[in-house]
């Protein structure tokens, strides 16, 4: 059983607990993005197991008629062991999801995985008529070029600020610079994309920027936030906009929880504020 500090941010250890969380969210007009915890495998067996688990999860979502999709980390499907293994597992999961009408998000990890992740997204999004999404990170200097490249690709793009401590030569490290990059990327997307924009942020200023852009351009978009963070705001926003909550689950919750706190020093203060309701 998860301790209270973790159960606020992780749905539980089994798919059943994640599906129950999804039903509860759907009752409040919020969708779910389900992520089975696991990443950076150094053996092929866990990657194959997680790929099979995602295929089963796709069936559970479809059979239950749930407003939910799945989100997968490339290293979870074996990218650390080779791009070929990653592509094989991802293609199998996406094909299964396409058959059942379930959307698949590909998470973005550190900058060393960016090219392989974007290449896989572009190929699969075209093959499956947009049933796939990818995440881009505003802190990377290359992201504007990537976003321009993806403008004509079917599917969705999730915009986040970026959680990895990347080298200064390839990334913005100042908070104001990252915010400015995020705003500029959203402005470009709302002007140039026909839809498929996901605003992955808890920052009220960024969400307000997105809603203003939506009012100006009419471009469809959705808001995505993490389980356990600003949940009342999520429910309030769902009255006017599509909102999806990122719901992790699985028995690897301990490493996930501590890794999230360790990614940036500010995450610890952020998590404590969320727990204390401040």
SULCOR-V718224 format. One record per residue. RES is the residue in one small letter. SS is DSSP state (H for helix, E for strand, C for the rest). PSI is psi as a letter, one per 30 degrees, with the letter a starting at -180 (* if undefined). D_FIRST is the distance of its C-alpha to the first C-alpha in Angstrom with 2 decimals. Layout:
RES	SS	PSI	D_FIRST
RES	SS	PSI	D_FIRST
This chain:
x	C	k	0.00
x	C	k	3.79
x	C	l	6.51
x	H	e	9.27
x	H	e	11.59
x	H	e	9.83
x	H	f	8.73
x	C	f	12.47
x	C	f	13.45
x	E	k	11.07
x	C	f	10.74
x	C	a	7.63
x	C	f	7.75
x	C	l	10.49
x	H	e	13.96
x	H	e	13.67
x	H	e	11.31
x	H	e	13.82
x	H	e	16.68
x	H	e	15.65
x	H	e	15.51
x	H	e	18.88
x	H	e	20.37
x	H	e	19.57
x	H	e	21.21
x	H	e	24.10
x	H	f	24.76
x	C	g	25.50
x	C	g	27.66
x	C	k	25.35
x	E	l	24.70
x	E	k	21.73
x	E	j	21.87
x	E	k	19.06
x	E	j	18.27
x	E	k	16.37
x	C	k	15.54
x	C	k	17.94
x	C	l	21.35
x	C	h	24.22
x	C	k	24.19
x	C	g	26.97
x	C	k	27.03
x	H	f	27.78
x	H	e	25.32
x	H	e	22.12
x	H	e	24.31
x	H	e	25.53
x	H	e	22.09
x	H	e	20.96
x	H	e	24.33
x	H	e	23.93
x	H	e	20.47
x	H	e	22.12
x	H	e	24.99
x	H	e	22.84
x	H	e	21.07
x	H	e	24.60
x	H	e	25.50
x	H	e	22.58
x	H	e	23.59
x	H	e	27.22
x	H	e	26.88
x	H	f	24.94
x	C	h	27.58
x	C	k	25.08
x	C	i	26.19
x	E	l	24.11
x	E	a	24.87
x	E	l	23.21
x	E	k	23.45
x	E	k	23.70
x	C	k	24.36
x	H	e	27.49
x	H	f	26.24
x	H	f	23.34
x	H	g	26.12
x	C	g	28.04
x	H	e	30.33
x	H	f	30.17
x	H	f	31.64
x	C	k	34.35
x	H	e	35.17
x	H	e	36.28
x	H	e	32.93
x	H	e	31.19
x	H	e	33.83
x	H	e	33.64
x	H	e	29.92
x	H	e	30.18
x	H	e	33.26
x	H	e	31.62
x	H	e	28.67
x	H	e	31.09
x	H	e	33.49
x	H	e	30.89
x	H	e	29.80
x	H	e	33.47
x	H	e	34.13
x	H	g	31.46
x	C	h	32.24
x	C	k	28.99
x	C	k	29.43
x	E	k	28.19
x	E	k	27.73
x	E	j	28.27
x	C	l	26.65
x	C	k	28.89
x	C	a	28.07
x	C	l	30.52
x	H	f	34.28
x	H	f	34.78
x	H	f	33.12
x	H	e	34.97
x	H	e	37.92
x	H	e	36.05
x	H	e	33.61
x	H	e	36.46
x	H	e	38.60
x	H	e	35.96
x	H	e	35.38
x	H	e	39.10
x	H	e	39.82
x	H	e	37.08
x	H	e	37.69
x	H	e	41.33
x	H	e	40.70
x	C	g	38.36
x	C	h	40.21
x	C	g	37.72
x	C	g	34.44
x	E	k	32.84
x	E	l	32.07
x	E	l	31.82
x	E	k	30.86
x	E	l	33.53
x	E	k	33.27
x	C	f	35.83
x	C	f	35.82
x	E	k	37.47
x	C	f	41.24
x	C	f	41.59
x	H	e	39.56
x	H	e	42.57
x	H	e	44.30
x	H	e	41.24
x	H	e	40.97
x	H	e	44.67
x	H	e	44.28
x	H	f	41.57
x	H	e	43.61
x	H	g	45.12
x	C	k	42.09
x	C	l	40.51
x	C	a	36.81
x	E	l	34.89
x	E	k	34.46
x	E	k	31.61
x	E	k	32.93
x	E	l	30.73
x	C	e	31.91
x	C	k	30.26
x	C	f	27.40
x	C	k	28.92
x	C	j	31.37
x	C	l	34.31
x	C	k	37.75
x	C	f	40.20
x	C	f	42.78
x	C	f	40.72
x	E	l	38.65
x	C	k	39.13
x	C	f	37.44
x	C	k	38.69
x	H	e	36.63
x	H	e	39.74
x	H	e	40.81
x	H	e	37.46
x	H	e	37.66
x	H	e	41.24
x	H	e	40.37
x	H	e	37.62
x	H	e	40.10
x	H	e	42.80
x	H	e	40.63
x	H	e	39.66
x	H	e	43.33
x	H	e	44.40
x	H	e	41.86
x	H	f	42.71
x	H	e	46.38
x	H	f	46.32
x	C	l	43.45
x	C	f	43.90
x	C	a	40.23
x	C	g	36.88
x	E	k	35.93
x	E	k	32.35
x	E	j	32.03
x	E	i	28.78
x	C	k	28.93
x	C	f	27.71
x	C	j	31.11
x	H	e	33.11
x	H	e	36.35
x	H	e	35.47
x	H	e	34.34
x	H	e	37.59
x	H	e	39.55
x	H	e	38.12
x	H	e	38.90
x	H	e	42.38
x	H	e	42.92
x	H	e	41.82
x	H	e	44.32
x	H	e	47.02
x	H	f	46.54
x	C	g	44.68
x	C	k	42.47
x	C	k	39.32
x	E	l	36.05
x	E	l	32.40
x	E	k	30.07
x	E	k	26.69
x	E	l	24.07
x	E	l	20.51
x	C	k	17.56
x	C	f	17.23
x	C	k	20.81
x	C	h	23.79
x	H	e	22.32
x	H	e	25.12
x	H	e	27.60
x	H	e	26.16
x	H	e	26.72
x	H	e	30.16
x	H	e	31.19
x	C	f	30.23
x	C	f	33.14
x	C	f	35.54
x	C	l	34.01
x	E	k	31.62
x	E	k	28.22
x	E	k	25.29
x	E	k	21.82
x	E	j	20.26
x	E	j	16.75
x	E	l	14.83
x	E	l	11.96
x	C	l	10.99
x	C	f	9.56
x	C	g	12.14
x	H	e	10.64
x	H	e	11.39
x	H	e	14.99
x	H	e	15.38
x	H	e	14.39
x	H	e	16.74
x	H	e	19.33
x	H	e	19.69
x	H	e	20.39
x	H	f	22.77
x	H	e	24.73
x	C	k	26.86
x	H	e	27.19
x	H	f	27.29
x	H	e	23.77
x	H	e	22.42
x	H	e	24.73
x	H	e	23.93
x	H	e	20.15
x	H	e	20.91
x	H	e	23.44
x	H	e	21.09
x	H	e	18.50
x	H	f	21.47
x	C	h	23.13
x	C	*	26.23
